[in-house]
Each structure stands twice: as C-alpha cells, then as structure tokens.
Amino acid sequence: MFDAQHRTVRDLRRGNRAIVLRALYFEGPASRQELSEIIGLSPATVSNVTGDLLASGTIVEAGLADSDGGRPRVLLRVNTTHGYAIGVDVGETHVHVELFDLDMNRKARAEYALRPTRHDVDLVVRHIIEGIDVVLNESGVPAERVLGVGVGVPGVVETGPDALIYAPTFGWDTVPLGRLLRAGTDLPLFVDNGAKSMGQAELWFGVGRRAKHAVVVLIGSGVGASIITDGATYLGANSSAGEWGHTKIMVGGHRCRCGGAGCLEAYVGARGILERAGVWTESVDEQAALAELVAGGSPVIDETVTYLGVGLANLINLFNPERIIIGGWAGVLLGEHLLPRIRKVAADNCLAQPYKTVSIGLGRLGVDSVALGAATLVIENFLQTGTTSKPNGAPTRPRKRAGI
C-alpha cells in the first residue's frame, strides 16, 4: 500500500511539474499568479513546483511585472541553456544535423550531400553520427547537456527499440535505424517521419500555432503530410497515416518510386515534375531545375498546379481542417509563385462548406523545418516528463503534437 501511494504522489508531482513547464515554455514569461490562472493549479502548488524548477536551473527569473497596488510580481521563464536538442533531417539529397537551445535558436549545423539515387543506410548513419560530433564541437556544448537527438526520415516509422523504417523510395525495408544509431551515440533517440516532424514545428512555431485541426504538407523530391486533429497528430493503426503522396490521383498513371502507379507524388513531387518535363534527374540540381521550370511558365507546371490543387481538395473533403500549410522546399517554391492558382483549383474541386472554413498558406519556417521539427521531438519529451532525466535510449514518439 505504501509503494502504491508513493508512486501516486510521485506521479502527481511529475505531472504538475510537466504542466507548469509546458505553460512556461509556450506562454512565458509569466508570474506564479498568472501560471495558476493559466493552468488551474492552486497558487501553493505552483509555488512548490516553480521552487523545484528554479532550484534545478530548469527555469529562471526573468524580471518583474507591475501589479495592481501590490508588490511587483517575479516573472519566470524556461532557462534556454539548461539543455539542448539535436535535430536531424534525412532528405532525398542531404543529411542536415542541427543543434538548438531550448528556445530553438540554432547553435551549430552540419550538412552532408546525398546522391538522389544513393541512400545507403550505413552512409546515412555515418553522416548522422559525424554530424552530432561536429555540432557539439562547433558549439562547445558538452554531450551531457544534450537532451536527445530527434531524427526526421521519409517513410513509415515503426516505434520500438529499433525504430524500424519502411521507406520504399530509399530502398529501405525494416531498417533498424535506432539500433544502428545507438552503436555510435548514447544520446536518447527520437525517430519520426519527416513530414510529421515538420508539422510539429509549424504547429509550435509557425503559422499552425494554436490550430486544432490542420494539415501540414511537405513537398520536396517526395510528398508527405502531417494530419492534426483536435490538437494531436493522427498516426493511424501503425503510424503510417499521412502518406498523402501515395494516394492515387490518376488510375494507371505515371509510375511512382514506391512501385505504384498514379501516386500524387509522381505528379507534384519535384522528381516527378522534372521527369514529366523530360529533365534527367540523376545528374541535375533539382531545386535549380524546378525554379527554371516555374519561371519559364512550363506547361508541366500548369499541370502540377491542377494536380496539387486537387490533392489539397481531397484533404479538405476528408479532414475538414481549419488550415492547410504548404511546406518543403518544392512546396514553398511552387506556392510563392502560384498559390492563388493552387487555391482556386482546390476551391473548384472540393465541397463549398469545408472550403469556406479553411485557409491555405505557406509555412514560414523555411527549408530547415524538418530538422527543427525533429528537435521538437526531444523538447516534447522534456516537456511531457517535466524533467531533464534521460530515457533508456530507445526511440520513442511523443503522444501529443500541438503546443498550448
């Protein structure tokens, strides 16, 4: 009986700590009284929790706020240098490794090029491990101050000790990325799909902030999506939800890299656009080539606008989001030049009522949003647990995606 009571009290304290820490992270700086009003905990509980967080250095005082006739109130905020997070973006043509403080300021970066036709697992793992060492050395941050490493990858991520990856466009089938990375680092690992990672970043820091129902689409060489419903990422039965790029847009259409035919990715992904325009993609700079097609008004780009608008219309009809956010380097490139036309096609191809309540816009976090989103996987764990204690190193996925 004593052990059960002890666990209950400990869990309650940990839960209160996480609630206070999350509120300060997203709503701070704030006074103790403001925190009590925001989160609904008693002033005494807030005082006890913030006292513990101050003693551990997790939060710090951030000046004084005027009060109505009384003594000035002390403002509190998360200590941005109490810990650090590493975010990794494994893309079609690159591996980006970035180090962030708790305020998501980038402190160091390492970048490695990949050939679009070569995604050897051992090579990608070497780049990630080397990149971790590079950003730590460049920033001067000791490894013990790092809360973990978040990794955004293409394809389906099966949670568990090995973080198995199913990415047919990479030729990866049940690749145990977590186990392979743990052979080179003892930092905690958090592995997730790159589009979902980008969606997390846009929800926390971008145009998706405070949205309860949203879809964040990633359009680069490939295509994916993060579906947010009631403030949380929809994962599906085995975490494969959001493979929007492999929904069918044309029966018996162009072959997709996944092995299927008629996938949306074959029509709106950068690789598919270039191939339909007759560009040999094996030895070309995809970004420069796509920019040239857009600037030149290629008929293939006109077709792409139609396919993309229809694809967005399908998302609107299926999920009734309040926001659709277009991200990824190719998505931003297309949107910067063609967003009004894309919106019109979407409007013409979906039900009028859900279209009236949705906004379609561009992400504002830039091309590094996947690495940033991967780092938020680490921060999410920090906020959920309310502690800087590190898990056992097994890749995990936070349950919730949206901030306060």
C-alpha positions as CSV (number, residue, x, y, z in Angstrom):
1,M,0.0,0.0,0.0
2,F,2.8,2.4,0.8
3,D,4.5,1.8,-2.5
4,A,1.3,2.5,-4.4
5,Q,0.7,5.7,-2.5
6,H,4.3,6.7,-3.1
7,R,4.0,6.2,-6.8
8,T,0.8,8.1,-6.9
9,V,2.3,11.1,-5.1
10,R,5.4,11.0,-7.3
11,D,3.4,10.8,-10.5
12,L,1.2,13.7,-9.4
13,R,4.3,15.8,-8.7
14,R,5.8,14.9,-12.0
15,G,2.6,15.7,-13.8
16,N,2.3,19.1,-12.1
17,R,5.9,19.8,-13.0
18,A,5.2,19.0,-16.6
19,I,2.1,21.2,-16.7
20,V,3.9,24.2,-15.3
21,L,6.9,23.7,-17.5
22,R,4.8,23.4,-20.7
23,A,2.9,26.5,-19.7
24,L,6.1,28.5,-19.2
25,Y,7.6,27.2,-22.4
26,F,4.6,28.3,-24.6
27,E,3.2,31.2,-22.6
28,G,6.1,32.5,-20.6
29,P,7.5,34.6,-19.1
30,A,4.7,34.5,-16.5
31,S,4.3,35.2,-12.8
32,R,3.3,32.5,-10.4
33,Q,-0.2,34.0,-10.2
34,E,-0.5,34.1,-14.0
35,L,0.6,30.5,-14.1
36,S,-2.0,29.5,-11.6
37,E,-4.7,31.2,-13.7
38,I,-3.5,29.7,-16.9
39,I,-3.2,26.1,-15.8
40,G,-5.7,25.9,-13.0
41,L,-3.4,24.7,-10.3
42,S,-3.5,26.2,-6.8
43,P,-1.1,29.0,-6.0
44,A,0.5,26.8,-3.4
45,T,1.1,24.0,-5.9
46,V,2.5,26.4,-8.5
47,S,4.8,27.9,-5.8
48,N,6.1,24.5,-4.8
49,V,6.7,23.3,-8.4
50,T,8.4,26.5,-9.6
51,G,10.6,26.4,-6.5
52,D,11.8,22.9,-7.5
53,L,12.3,24.0,-11.1
54,L,14.2,27.1,-10.0
55,A,16.4,25.0,-7.8
56,S,17.3,22.6,-10.6
57,G,18.0,25.5,-13.0
58,T,15.3,24.4,-15.4
59,I,13.6,27.8,-15.1
60,V,15.0,31.2,-14.2
61,E,13.6,34.6,-13.1
62,A,13.0,37.0,-15.9
63,G,12.4,40.3,-14.3
64,L,9.5,41.9,-12.6
65,A,5.9,42.7,-13.7
66,D,3.8,45.6,-12.3
67,S,0.9,44.5,-10.1
68,D,-2.3,46.4,-9.1
69,G,-1.2,48.2,-6.0
70,G,0.9,45.4,-4.5
71,R,4.5,44.3,-4.7
72,P,5.8,43.6,-8.3
73,R,5.5,40.0,-9.4
74,V,8.5,38.0,-10.3
75,L,8.3,36.7,-13.9
76,L,9.6,33.2,-14.7
77,R,10.7,31.6,-17.9
78,V,12.4,28.4,-19.1
79,N,16.2,28.5,-18.9
80,T,17.1,28.3,-22.6
81,T,20.6,27.0,-21.9
82,H,19.5,24.4,-19.4
83,G,19.6,21.8,-22.1
84,Y,20.0,21.4,-25.9
85,A,18.3,19.3,-28.6
86,I,19.8,18.0,-31.8
87,G,17.5,17.7,-34.9
88,V,18.4,15.7,-37.9
89,D,16.7,15.9,-41.4
90,V,17.4,12.9,-43.6
91,G,16.2,14.1,-47.0
92,E,16.5,12.9,-50.6
93,T,19.6,14.9,-51.3
94,H,21.1,15.7,-47.9
95,V,21.5,15.0,-44.2
96,H,21.2,18.1,-42.0
97,V,22.2,17.9,-38.4
98,E,21.4,21.0,-36.2
99,L,21.9,21.8,-32.6
100,F,19.3,24.0,-30.8
101,D,18.9,25.5,-27.4
102,L,15.6,25.3,-25.5
103,D,14.3,28.4,-27.2
104,M,15.0,26.7,-30.6
105,N,17.8,29.0,-31.5
106,R,20.2,27.2,-33.8
107,K,23.7,27.0,-32.3
108,A,25.5,24.8,-34.9
109,R,24.9,23.0,-38.1
110,A,26.5,20.2,-40.2
111,E,25.3,19.3,-43.7
112,Y,26.1,16.3,-45.9
113,A,25.1,15.8,-49.5
114,L,23.5,12.6,-50.7
115,R,23.1,11.5,-54.3
116,P,19.4,11.1,-55.1
117,T,20.0,7.6,-56.2
118,R,22.1,6.5,-53.3
119,H,20.7,6.3,-49.8
120,D,22.9,3.6,-48.3
121,V,21.9,3.0,-44.7
122,D,25.5,2.9,-43.5
123,L,26.3,6.1,-45.2
124,V,23.3,7.9,-43.7
125,V,24.2,6.6,-40.2
126,R,27.8,7.7,-40.6
127,H,26.7,11.2,-41.6
128,I,24.3,11.5,-38.6
129,I,26.9,10.3,-36.1
130,E,29.6,12.5,-37.6
131,G,27.2,15.5,-37.7
132,I,26.4,15.0,-34.0
133,D,30.1,15.3,-33.2
134,V,30.6,18.3,-35.4
135,V,27.7,20.4,-33.9
136,L,28.8,19.6,-30.4
137,N,32.4,20.6,-31.2
138,E,31.4,23.7,-33.1
139,S,29.1,24.9,-30.4
140,G,31.2,23.9,-27.4
141,V,28.1,22.2,-25.8
142,P,29.1,19.1,-23.8
143,A,27.2,15.9,-24.7
144,E,25.8,15.6,-21.1
145,R,23.8,18.9,-21.7
146,V,22.0,17.4,-24.7
147,L,18.5,16.1,-24.0
148,G,18.4,13.9,-27.1
149,V,18.6,13.6,-30.9
150,G,15.5,13.8,-33.0
151,V,15.6,12.3,-36.5
152,G,13.1,13.0,-39.3
153,V,13.1,10.4,-42.0
154,P,11.0,9.6,-45.1
155,G,8.6,6.7,-45.0
156,V,6.8,4.8,-42.1
157,V,8.5,4.7,-38.7
158,E,7.6,1.7,-36.5
159,T,8.1,2.7,-32.9
160,G,10.1,0.4,-30.6
161,P,13.7,-0.2,-29.6
162,D,14.9,-0.4,-33.1
163,A,12.8,2.3,-34.8
164,L,12.2,0.3,-37.9
165,I,12.0,2.4,-41.1
166,Y,9.9,1.4,-44.2
167,A,10.9,3.9,-46.9
168,P,10.5,2.3,-50.4
169,T,11.7,5.5,-52.2
170,F,15.0,5.0,-50.3
171,G,15.0,1.2,-50.9
172,W,14.7,0.8,-47.1
173,D,12.7,-2.1,-45.7
174,T,12.6,-2.7,-42.0
175,V,15.8,-0.8,-41.5
176,P,16.6,-0.7,-37.7
177,L,17.8,2.9,-37.7
178,G,17.5,3.3,-34.0
179,R,19.7,0.3,-33.3
180,L,22.3,1.4,-35.9
181,L,22.5,4.9,-34.4
182,R,22.8,3.7,-30.8
183,A,26.0,1.9,-31.9
184,G,27.5,5.4,-32.5
185,T,25.9,7.5,-29.8
186,D,24.4,7.0,-26.3
187,L,22.3,10.1,-26.6
188,P,18.5,9.4,-26.4
189,L,16.9,9.0,-29.8
190,F,13.5,10.1,-31.1
191,V,12.7,9.0,-34.6
192,D,9.7,10.0,-36.7
193,N,8.5,10.7,-40.2
194,G,9.9,13.9,-41.7
195,A,6.6,15.3,-42.7
196,K,5.2,14.7,-39.2
197,S,8.3,16.4,-37.7
198,M,7.8,19.4,-39.9
199,G,4.2,19.5,-38.9
200,Q,5.2,19.6,-35.3
201,A,7.5,22.6,-35.9
202,E,4.8,24.5,-37.8
203,L,2.3,23.9,-35.0
204,W,4.7,25.1,-32.3
205,F,6.4,28.0,-34.0
206,G,4.9,28.6,-37.4
207,V,1.6,29.5,-39.0
208,G,-0.1,26.5,-37.5
209,R,0.3,27.7,-33.9
210,R,-2.9,27.2,-31.9
211,A,-4.6,25.3,-34.7
212,K,-6.7,22.4,-33.5
213,H,-7.4,20.9,-37.0
214,A,-4.7,21.3,-39.6
215,V,-2.8,19.5,-42.4
216,V,0.8,20.4,-42.9
217,V,2.1,19.1,-46.3
218,L,5.7,18.6,-47.2
219,I,6.6,18.8,-50.9
220,G,10.2,18.2,-51.8
221,S,11.5,15.5,-54.0
222,G,8.8,13.4,-52.4
223,V,5.5,14.3,-50.8
224,G,4.0,13.7,-47.3
225,A,1.6,15.2,-44.8
226,S,1.1,15.6,-41.1
227,I,-2.6,15.5,-40.1
228,I,-3.5,17.3,-36.9
229,T,-6.9,16.6,-35.4
230,D,-8.1,18.0,-32.1
231,G,-4.5,19.3,-31.5
232,A,-2.7,16.0,-31.9
233,T,-1.1,14.3,-34.8
234,Y,-3.1,11.5,-36.3
235,L,-0.9,8.4,-36.5
236,G,-3.2,5.6,-37.6
237,A,-3.1,2.0,-36.7
238,N,0.7,1.6,-37.3
239,S,1.9,5.2,-37.6
240,S,1.7,5.3,-41.4
241,A,-1.1,7.9,-41.6
242,G,-0.1,11.0,-43.6
243,E,1.3,9.2,-46.7
244,W,-0.6,11.7,-48.8
245,G,2.0,11.4,-51.6
246,H,0.9,7.8,-52.2
247,T,-2.8,8.5,-52.6
248,K,-3.9,7.9,-56.2
249,I,-4.5,10.9,-58.4
250,M,-4.6,9.0,-61.8
251,V,-5.6,5.4,-62.3
252,G,-2.9,3.7,-64.3
253,G,-0.9,6.9,-64.3
254,H,2.9,7.6,-64.1
255,R,5.0,5.2,-62.1
256,C,5.9,6.3,-58.6
257,R,9.2,5.5,-56.8
258,C,7.2,3.5,-54.3
259,G,6.5,1.0,-57.1
260,G,2.8,2.0,-57.6
261,A,1.3,4.0,-60.4
262,G,-0.7,7.2,-60.4
263,C,0.5,8.4,-57.0
264,L,0.2,12.1,-56.2
265,E,4.0,12.2,-55.6
266,A,4.6,11.3,-59.2
267,Y,2.8,14.5,-60.2
268,V,3.6,17.1,-57.6
269,G,6.9,15.9,-56.1
270,A,9.9,17.7,-57.5
271,R,11.3,14.5,-59.0
272,G,8.0,13.7,-60.7
273,I,7.6,17.2,-62.1
274,L,11.1,17.2,-63.6
275,E,10.7,13.7,-65.1
276,R,7.4,14.7,-66.7
277,A,9.1,17.7,-68.2
278,G,11.8,15.5,-69.7
279,V,14.6,16.5,-67.3
280,W,17.1,13.8,-66.5
281,T,17.0,13.9,-62.7
282,E,20.0,11.7,-62.0
283,S,22.6,14.5,-62.5
284,V,20.7,17.7,-62.1
285,D,20.2,20.2,-59.2
286,E,16.5,19.6,-58.6
287,Q,15.9,23.0,-56.9
288,A,17.5,25.0,-59.7
289,A,15.8,22.9,-62.4
290,L,12.4,23.3,-60.8
291,A,12.9,27.0,-60.3
292,E,13.7,27.3,-64.0
293,L,10.5,25.5,-65.0
294,V,8.4,27.7,-62.7
295,A,10.0,30.9,-64.0
296,G,9.6,29.8,-67.6
297,G,5.9,29.0,-67.3
298,S,6.3,25.4,-68.4
299,P,3.0,23.6,-69.3
300,V,4.1,20.9,-66.9
301,I,3.9,23.4,-64.1
302,D,0.4,24.3,-65.1
303,E,-0.5,20.6,-64.9
304,T,1.2,20.4,-61.5
305,V,-1.0,23.3,-60.2
306,T,-4.0,21.3,-61.1
307,Y,-2.8,18.1,-59.5
308,L,-1.7,19.8,-56.4
309,G,-5.0,21.8,-56.0
310,V,-7.0,18.6,-56.4
311,G,-4.8,16.8,-53.9
312,L,-5.4,19.6,-51.4
313,A,-9.2,19.5,-52.2
314,N,-9.2,15.8,-51.2
315,L,-7.6,16.7,-47.9
316,I,-10.2,19.3,-47.3
317,N,-13.1,17.0,-48.0
318,L,-11.6,14.2,-45.9
319,F,-10.4,16.0,-42.8
320,N,-12.2,19.4,-42.8
321,P,-9.1,21.3,-41.5
322,E,-9.1,24.9,-40.5
323,R,-5.6,25.4,-42.0
324,I,-3.5,23.7,-44.7
325,I,0.1,24.7,-44.5
326,I,2.4,24.0,-47.5
327,G,6.0,23.4,-46.7
328,G,9.1,21.7,-48.1
329,W,11.4,23.4,-50.5
330,A,9.4,22.5,-53.6
331,G,6.1,23.3,-51.9
332,V,7.4,26.8,-50.9
333,L,8.8,27.4,-54.4
334,L,5.5,26.5,-56.1
335,G,3.5,28.4,-53.5
336,E,5.5,31.6,-53.7
337,H,4.7,31.9,-57.4
338,L,1.4,30.0,-57.8
339,L,-0.5,30.0,-54.5
340,P,-3.6,31.9,-55.8
341,R,-4.0,29.4,-58.7
342,I,-3.5,26.5,-56.3
343,R,-6.2,27.8,-54.0
344,K,-8.6,28.3,-56.9
345,V,-8.1,24.7,-58.1
346,A,-8.7,23.5,-54.6
347,A,-11.9,25.5,-54.3
348,D,-13.2,24.2,-57.6
349,N,-12.6,20.6,-56.6
350,C,-13.9,20.4,-53.1
351,L,-17.2,20.9,-51.2
352,A,-18.1,24.5,-50.7
353,Q,-18.8,24.4,-47.0
354,P,-15.4,23.0,-45.8
355,Y,-13.6,25.2,-48.2
356,K,-15.2,28.3,-46.6
357,T,-13.6,27.4,-43.2
358,V,-10.1,26.6,-44.4
359,S,-7.1,28.8,-45.1
360,I,-4.3,27.6,-47.4
361,G,-0.9,29.2,-46.9
362,L,2.8,28.7,-46.9
363,G,4.9,27.5,-44.0
364,R,7.1,30.2,-42.6
365,L,9.9,28.1,-41.1
366,G,11.9,27.7,-44.3
367,V,13.7,24.7,-45.7
368,D,15.1,23.7,-42.3
369,S,11.7,23.0,-40.8
370,V,12.2,19.2,-40.7
371,A,15.4,19.5,-38.6
372,L,13.7,22.0,-36.4
373,G,10.7,19.7,-36.1
374,A,12.9,16.7,-35.3
375,A,14.4,18.7,-32.5
376,T,11.0,19.4,-31.1
377,L,10.5,15.6,-30.6
378,V,13.2,15.9,-28.0
379,I,11.7,19.0,-26.4
380,E,8.3,17.4,-26.4
381,N,9.7,14.6,-24.3
382,F,11.4,17.1,-22.0
383,L,8.0,19.0,-21.5
384,Q,6.0,15.8,-21.0
385,T,8.2,14.3,-18.4
386,G,8.9,17.6,-16.7
387,T,12.5,16.6,-16.2
388,T,15.9,16.5,-17.9
389,S,16.4,12.9,-16.9
390,K,17.1,10.8,-20.0
391,P,15.2,7.7,-21.1
392,N,16.8,4.4,-21.9
393,G,17.8,5.5,-25.4
394,A,15.0,3.6,-27.2
395,P,13.5,5.7,-29.9
396,T,10.1,6.9,-28.8
397,R,7.3,9.2,-30.1
398,P,5.6,11.8,-28.0
399,R,1.8,11.3,-27.7
400,K,0.8,14.9,-28.3
401,R,1.9,17.2,-31.1
402,A,0.5,20.6,-30.5
403,G,1.6,23.2,-28.0
404,I,-0.6,25.0,-25.6
